[in-house]
Amino acid sequence: MSIMDNDPLFTSLCNQKTLQSTQEGFFGDFYQTVAENFKGKNKDWLREVFGKVSPGDDRTRLQLAFEDPVVCFEVLGTLEHVKPVFRGKDAKFSWQRRDQAMKLLEERKIPQALMMASQAVMRAPAPGVDLHIDQGMTLACALWNRSEVLIRSLDGKRALGDLQLASKAGFPVKETPEYYGRLAKCYALMGENKRAEVSAKLFHQLAGYNDFAFARLKEDIEDLKTLKSEEDTFKPKEEDRKLPDVSEGPNKELAGASSKITLSGSREDSSKGRFIVAAEDLTPGEPVLVEPAYGACLYPKFFGMYCNLCFSRLVAPVACPDCSGLAFCSTECRDKACSGYHRFECQYMDLMIGSGMSILCYLALRLVTQAGTPQKAIEMGKELAGILCAHSEQREQEDYFQRTLMAAFLLRLLQKAEFFGRRKTEAAEPTPEEAEVGGVLLNLLQSLQFNAHEIYETRITGEHRFDSAKVQYIGVGIYKVGAMMNHECHPGLTRTFLGTSLILHTSRPIAKGQVVPENYGMHFFRQPLALRGRNLRSRYWFKCDCKACSEDWPLMDRLSDKPRMLCPHPGCENVLKVQGKCWKCKKAANFDTSIKTLNECESLYAEAAKKMKDEFTDEAIALLCKGISLFYKVAVPPHKPTPYCRGISQDLSSRSG
């Protein structure tokens, strides 16, 4: 791969965005302070000292930042001041939000009440902390109040979860009959009538057999059941999406992949590296990869909207016990994160946000923190270095040094968070083991630029699930097999996500032995050749030579409805514009049968459009896949209806069960 024909300024801007996403962050000032030392009298330092280190020797480059007298004083001087910066708990704030939630609930403004109640839960300190407010029971009270909001929202399952958490947080269950009254309501909303009856009887008993209160409770339960039944009638519950089974069973070589694809090429091939090819013929719509993320990070702006671990959309968020900066969808996700990566990141989240570092920097750190120990992090680094390309030998020295400085900053966070255990000194200079982990970070800061996938969620914003759908990018993940998919501007795969899992379906027929290509975001019918070529060279450092580029296929609005026809004779793959004698097989080419097939193909597209309108997803997908298969039997792209329908098929897949 070569970037000699790049626009240097645009390439520099692309590189910068993968390191620092906002110019307001302090990392830019940190770099400029250090850079003054080699942009003045030591202007040859980058080339003659830093640049003389072998490309890929990331540990040595990192140690230069800590040890070379030209830069080390500013590096150490800044890193020694790193300290925890995070959004902590606030009992008074929680109490205020709780009060606001109850007032909004009285006004029947349930969505607003739920938002206030959730903020109260998020900011509430652990039981026994801040005894001046709620006698140290702020969290229990916040959960108790939110359970009522959730019951009024007819969400019995989440309300039950809050009640159970309130009990664990010290809520006086035995002294509060209403606790069992709410349990009865939750179970009734969940359709568990026997448990609702048992809970109602406990309420009756603890309330001193108050028959009037018991009758009121039963009336409330019946009202909730009626409202729930009406909601289920007028607002049908969507089935949860499930991960598809890969076609033809699992692949022994590639985890999560179909046995119908295989790995080809080699790391030594500078033009293509290792890539995926078809081991058997593939038809449109086949799932060929279902891969959980090796590591994934939410964009910080979505910390309060999605679970920080599984990326589920939050309704009743569960908080970290120590910070209020992010949330989880359940106690299971919270406990898994807090016993793993989050214990090292918790107290430094706001510091990282303030640095302005990019999401890829978060991901590099996450891959290390989720490893759990320095030894496992080093093993992880070696594994990924054998899979992901970093292009260290092509990287400009100044960009390389900026990433080295970011690796030093991330390493300092790990030191302060005691990822390496309790240190004997507060000095920032790394031990040999720490320097090795720092080298892992530096390699990741290079390789993630070319190998990470942006994770999206499809949001349905109106009544019709297709017309009102919008894609929202919420985070970034790394996938060991997914990273091996090469790019084509006319891709053979469509990409969707379920949580943090990557799902790849075929979007067109792919013959055995052919490359199974993905698309890195530059599609031939969305971007003209010059623009997408510039983007690919500057962002991913290669020049694309796919058929769409070599033949300069037009954009969607200029695509022809008339396709180029394949020679109808078996074994001949020649492409003809008109009927007549095929110059390759020397036989007469009659397109009558091919045209009938093409007409059938376009009829299937039209029928699929009707199914989409009526929201019959599975039927629409089947019709589109059948039509696409027929098209490729008799013609070749570009052809306006076919890529359009392939795009629709991807959208349907992202919203289907």
N, C-alpha and C positions, 0 to 999 in steps of 0.2 A: 504494500500500500504506500502511496506517495501523496504528499500534500504540497508538492512543489508548485502546482498550478492553483493553489488557494489564493484567495484575497486575504493577505496577512492581517489587515485590520479587522475584518469580519471574523476570521479565525480566532484572533485574540479575544474578541468580544464573546464569541461562543465559549471559549475556554473559561473566561472569567465567570460567566454565568453558571458553569458547573462547579465553581469553587465558592463564589460569593454571590448570593442572590439579591442582596440589597446593598447599595452603596452607603447607606446610613450606618451600617454596622461598624463596630470599632476595629474589626480585623483589618480593614483597609488602612486605617491610621497606623496600626501596628506594623503592617508590612512597609508602609512608606517610611516609618521611623528607622526600621532596620535597613531598608534599601538605600537610604542616604549614605550609608557607610561604603557601599560598593558602586555608587553612581558618581562619586567625587574622585578623590585621589586614588581610590582602589577600584577604578572602573574596569580593570581587567580581571577582577576577582571571580566574577561569575564564569567567565570563559576559561581562565587559567587554573583556577583552583576547584571551584564547584563543578565546572563542566568537564574536568579531567577524570572525575569519578565515573566508572563504567556505568552505562545505562542499565537500570534495573538494580544496581547496588544501593538500595534505598536506605538500608541501615547506616551505611557510611555517609551518605548525604545528610541524613538526619543528625548524625553526630557532629558533622561540620557546623551545623547551626548552633550547637551547644558548646563547641570547643574552639572553633577558629576565632582568633582575636578580632578579625575584621567585623564579625557580626554578633559574636556570642554575648557581649555585654548588654546590648539592647534586648536580645532574646531572653536572657536570664532575668534581666531587670524587670521586664514586663511579666513574664510567667510566674515569678515569685509572688506576684500580687493577686493571682487567681484565687478566688474564694467563692463559697456558695452564694448563688443568687437565684431565688425561686419564690413563687407565690405560696405563702404559708397559709395556715388556718386563721380564722378570725371569728370568735364566738359572737361578738356583737354584730358583725355583718350578717352572720347566719341568722341570728335572732330577728334582725330587721327584715331580711328576705322572707323569713317564715311568716312574720306578721303580714307582710304585703301579700303573700300567697293566700292567706286565709281571707283577707278582704276581697281579693279578686275572685275567690271561690264563692263568696257570698253574692257577688255580682254576676255569677254564672259565667265568668270569663275563664273557662277551664284551661285552654292552651296557655294563656298568660300566667295563670296560677301555677301550672305545672312547671313553667320555666323558672318562676321565683322559688318554688319549693325545691327544685333541683339545685339551684344556686345555694340555697340554705344547706342542703346536704353536702355539697361539694366543699363549702367553706367551714363546715362544723369541725371543731377539733375532736380528737379522740376522747373517749370517756375518762373523766377525772381531771381533764385539763381545763384550766380557767374556771375555777369553782365559783367565781363571782357572778357568772351568768348561767342560769338553769342548774345551778349546783353541780356543774360538770357534766350535765346530761344533754348538752346542746345537740349532739349527733342523734341521740335517741329521739329527742323531740322533733328534730327536722325530719327524720324518717317516719315518725308517727304522723306528722302533718301531711307529708307527701303521700302516704298510703291512702288518706282520705281523698286527696285530689285524684289519685289513680282509680279509686273506686268510682268516683263521680265520672271518670273518663271511661268507665266500664272495662277497665283493664285489671281483671282480678288476679292474673298471674303475677304481674309486677307489683301490685299492691301487697300481695301475700309475701313476696320477697322483701319488701320494705318492712313489713311487720316482723318478719323473722330476724332481720338485721337490727331492728329497734330493740327486740328482746335481747339479742346478743350484746347490744350496746348499753344494757342496763335498764331498759324500760320496765317499770314495776308491773309485770304481767298479772301476778296473782292478786294485786290490789286494784286492778282496773278491769271491771267486767266488759267495758267497751272494747277491750282488746279482742275478746272472743266474739263479740258482736261483729267486729270488722272481719275477723277470720271467717265467720259464717257468710258474710256478704261476698268475700273473695271466692270461697269455694262454690257458692251459688253461681257467680259469674263464670266460673270455670266449668260448670256443669257437673260438679262433684257433690251431688245432693246429700248423700249420706254423711259426708264430712261436714257439710253445712249444718245438718240437723244436730250432730254431736256438738259442734261449736256453739250453736244457738242454745242448747241445753246447759252448757257450761256457763254461758252468759246469764241465763235465767237463775242458775244456782248461785253464782257470785253476786248477782244483783239482789240477793235476798228473796228470791222467788217473787219478784215484782211482776205481776201478771200484765199490768198495763205496759211496762217497758218491753216485755217479751212480745206482746201483741204488736207493738210499734215496730220492733225488729223484724217480725215476720212480714209485716206490710212492706217495709223497706226492701226486704229480700225479693218479694214478689214484684215490686215495682222495677227493681234492677233487672230481674229476669225478663220482664216484658220489654224494657228498653234494649237489653242485649239482643233479644230475639228480633226486634225491629231493625237494629243495626245490622244484624247478620242477613236480614232480608234485603234491605236497600243498599247495603254496602258489602257485597260478597267478599269473603276473605280470600286473598290471593294465596295460592299454594307456594310453599317455600321452594326456591330453586335448589336443585341438587346437582352435584358434580356428575357429569356423564361418565360412563365407562368407556375407556379407550377401545377403539376398534381392534378386533382380533386379539384381544388380551394384552397383558403387560409385556414390556420390552425388558429383557434380561440385561441389556447393555445400558439403556437409558431409562433411569427411574421416572415413572409416571408417563412414559411414552408408549405409543402403540408399537406392536411388533412389526408393523408395516413400514416403519421408518428406521434408518440406521445412520451411523456416523461415518463420514468420509473426510478425505483431505488430511492435512497435517499442520501442526503449528509452524513448521518451517516454511510453509507456502506463504510468501509475503503478500500474495494477491487475494487469497480466499481464506487461508487458515483451515480450521476444521469446520465442517458444516454438515447439515442433515440432508440426506437423499432418501428417495422412496425405495424401500426394499421390495415392495410389490406395487402393482397399479393401485392408485387411490382415486376414489370418486368424490364429487362435491358433497360436503356436509359430514364427512367422517371426522370424529374427534381423534386427533393424533397425539395430543399432549394434555394431560391434566396434572399440573405441577404446583404443589404448595410453595410459597415463597421461602427461599433459603434465609432471607431476611427482608423486612419491610418496615418503612417509616411513613407515618402520616405527615402531610404538610402541617406545620404548626397552626395555621389559621383554622384547621379542622379539628384541633385537639378537643374542643367542646362539643363536637357534632358526631364524631365517630369513635368507636372503641379503639384505644391505642394499640391493642394487641391484634384483634381479629378484623377490625375495620367495619364491624356492624354499625349501622346507624343507631345513635343513642336515643332512648325515650326516657328512661329513668336511670341516669348515670350513677355508677358506683365509683367512689373516689379513692385515690391513694390515701393511706392513713396520715401521710406526712405533708404532701403538697396538694395544691388545688389547681395546678396548671394543666392537667389532662385527666381523662376519665376512661372508665371501662364499662362494658355492657353488662357485666355480671361479676359476682364474687370469684368465679372460677378464673376468668380472664385477669382480674385484678391480682389474685394470689399468685398466678403463674408469672405475671410480669414483675410483681414486687419481690418475688423470690429469685427472679432472674435478672434481666437487663436493667429494670427500672431502679433497682437499689443502687446502681452506680450512676444513674443519670438524674435521679430525682431532684437533688439539690442544686443542679447546674442547668436546668432547662431554660430559665430566663437568661442566664449568662450566654448560653448557646444562641438563643434567639437574638440577643443583643449584639452578638458578634457579626450578624448578617450572613453567616455561613449558609451554603446551599443545602438543599435536601440530600444531596449525595454525600455531603460531609456527615450529616446525621446518620445516614445509612452505613457509612464506613465505621463510625463509632458503634452503631448498633450491632454490627456483625461481630465486633470484638466483645462488647458487653454481654451479648447473649451467649457467647462461648463460655463465659463464667469464670474461667481461670486463664492466666497468662499462657500456660502450656497448651491449653485447648485453642486459644486464640492464634498461637503460632502455627499449630497444625492446620487450623482453618485457613490461615493465610497461604500456606503452602498448597493446600488443595485448590483454592480458588486461583492462585497464580498459575496453576497447571491447566486451567480451563479458560480464564478470561484474558483477553489481550489488553495490554497497557500502553503499547506503542512508545515506550520510554525513550527509545533511540531517536524518535522523531520529534520529541517535545522540546520546545524552546527553553533555554536555560532559565530565563526569568520566570516563566510559568512553572517550571519544575521547582524553582526555589519557593515560589508562593505556596505550592502544595506541601513542600517540606515544612514551611512555617506553620501551615494549618495542621499538619501531622504533629508538630511539636506542641501546639495548643491543645489538641485532642488528647495527646499523651499526658499533658499536665492535668487535664480533667480526670483522667484515669488514676493518676498518682494521688490526687486530692481525695478522690472518692474511695480510695483504699482498694482498688482493683488488684493491686499487687500486695495487699496486706498493709499492716501498719509500718510505715517507713521510719527509719532511724534518723532521717534528716528532712527538713522542709525545703532543702535546695532542689531546684528543678532538674539538675543534671541527672540523666537516666542511668540506672544500673545496666549491665549487659543484657539482662532479661527484658528490662523496660525498653531498651533501645531496639531490641528485636521486635517487640510488639509495635513500637513506633514505625519500624520498617514495614510491617504489615499494613498499618494505617496509610502510609505513604503510597504503597502499591495500590491499595484500594481506591485512594483518591485519584489515581490515574485510570485504573481499569473500569471503575463504575461509570465514568464518562461515556464509555462506548458500549456498555453491557447491561445497564439497568433498564427496567421497563417502568413506564408511568402507569399507575393503577387508576382505573376509573370506575365510577358507578353510574348506571343509567337511572336518572330520576324521572318519574312520571309526574308531570306537573298539572295535568288536566284530566278530564273524563276519559278521553281516548288514549290508550296506552302507547300508541305509536306516534300519532300526530303531536302529542304533547311531551314526548320524551326528549330529555336533554342529557348530554354526557357531562359529568363533573369529575375532573381529575382530583383525586384526594390524597395520593401518596406515590411512593416509588418502592419497587421491590427488585430483588435480584433472583434470577432463576438459572440454575446450572445448565439445564437442558435448553431452556428457552433462549439463553444467551448464545447458543450455537447456531441459531437460525440466521442464515444470511439474508441480505436485503435484495428485493427486486421492486421496481416501481410498478410492476404488474404482479402483485403477490399471489401466492397460492394458498395463503392461510388467512383466516380472520381471527382476531384476538378479542377475547372477552375475559371478564374476571368474576369470581364469586368470592367475596371477601378478599383475601390476599392470594387466592389460588389463581393461577394462569390457565386459561383454557384455549386451545388452538384447534380450530376446525379447518378442514380443507375447503377452499372456496371455488375450486375448479379441478378438472381431472389432471392428475400428475402421473405420468408413466413411470414404471420401474426404472430406477437408475437416474431419474431427473432430480435436480435440486428441489427441495421443499422450501420455498422462500417465504419469508415474512416481509412486512413493510415497516420501515422505521419512522413513518410519519410523512414521507414525501411520495405521494401517489401521482401517477402520471396524469390522471384526469382532474387533479386539483391544482397542481403546480406545473408551469411550463418547464421544459428541459433545462434552460439556463438557470432558472431559480432553484429547482430541486437539486441540480448538479452542484451549484454553489453551496447549498445547505448541507448536502451529504459530504462534500469535501471538507468544509469548515467544521462541521459538527462531528462527523465520524471518520474523517481522514481517509476516504477512499473515493475513487471515481467509479461511478456505476456504469456497467456495460451491458445491462439487461436489454432485452429486445425492445421494450418501450423507449429506452434511451437511444439505442443504436438506430432505430427506425423513426425516432422523434414523433411518437404518437401525439395526436392533438388533445386538447383539454375536452372536458365533457360537453361543453356547449358547441364544440366544433366537430364532435365525433359523428361519423356517418351511420345512418340506419342500415346501410347496405354493407354486409360483411364481405370479406375476401373468402372465396370458396376453396375448399380442399379438393384436389383431384379425386373423383369418386372411385378410382380403381384401387383395390386392396394392395397394400404394400407401398403405394406411392404417396408421399406426403407433400407433394408439390402444391403451391398456392397459386391459384389462377384468378384473374380479374374477370375474364369473359369465357364463355363456352368456346370450345374448339379443340384443337389437338394439343394435348399436354406435351410440352417440350422436353419433359423429363422421362416419362414412360412411353412416349410416342403413340399413345392411344387417344381415341376421341373421347372428349370429356363432355358428358351430358349431365346437366345439373337438375333435371326434372325431379328426381327422387330427393336430391339434396334440398331443393327449394321446398318440397312438401315437409321434410323434416324440420326445416327452419321455420316454416309457418306453424307447425305443431309446437315448436319451442316457444314462439312468441305468444301463442294461445295459452300455453301454460303460465307464462309470465302474467298475462292479463287475468287469468283465473286466480293466480296467487294474490294479485292486488285486491281482488274482491274478498278473498279470505282474510287478508290483512284488515280491510275495512270492517269486517265483522269480528275481528280479533280471534280468529281461529289460527293460532300461532303455528302449531305443529303441522297442520295441513298446508299452510302457506310455505313453510320451509321445505316440505317434501316436494311441492310443486315447483318451487324455484330450483331446487337441486336437480330435479328431473329435467327441467328445461335447459339448465346450464350444461348438463351432460350431453343432451342432444345437440346443442349448438356446437360443442367442441368436436363432435363426430363429423360434422360436415363443413365447418368454417373455422376461421381463426380470428382473433381480435386484431385491432380494436373494432368494436361494434357497440354502438351506444346503449341499447337495452340491456346487454349482458353485464357489463361492469356495474351498471346501475342496480340491477337485480342482485348481483353479488353483494353490493353494499347493504341493500335491504336485508338480505339473508343474515348478514352479520348482526344488524340491529335486532332482528327477530331473535337470534340466538342469545343475545345479551339480556333479553327480557323473558325468555321462555323458562319453563320449569324443568 
